[in-house]
Amino acid sequence: MKIGNQIRSIREKKGISSKQLASNLDIDLSTLNRIENGKINKFDPEFLEKIAHFLGINISELFGKDNTYRSSIKQEAIEQFEKIEEIYEKLLAAKEKENVALKEQIQILKTKL
């Protein structure tokens, strides 16, 4: 759910009119309508805090289910990075073994000369 839809949903559940919210936020009713209809979707963090405070909610509630979606994507990204890190560590260890073997071969060649 988009933030604007979430704002409308929470506002309506709490019995707050759009006029009350717009007035409290010091914005025009038409601006609030554009926000709730998703026509405005970029917000200053302070503005979101002001909305959350007036609605009596935690700011994270404005993100609704999207927050869960973002968390799952974030978790998938973390898992991918962990896999990449594991592969990198294995490659690094293999390279280190190769370096040790090369150093041993150099020592053998030096002793034969």
Secondary structure, DSSP 4 states (H G I P E B T S, - for coil): --HHHHHHHHHHHTT--HHHHHHHHT--HHHHHHHHTTS-----HHHHHHHHHHHTS-GGGGGHHHHHHHHHHHHHHHHHHHHHHHHHHHHHHHHHHHHHHHHHHHHHHHHH-
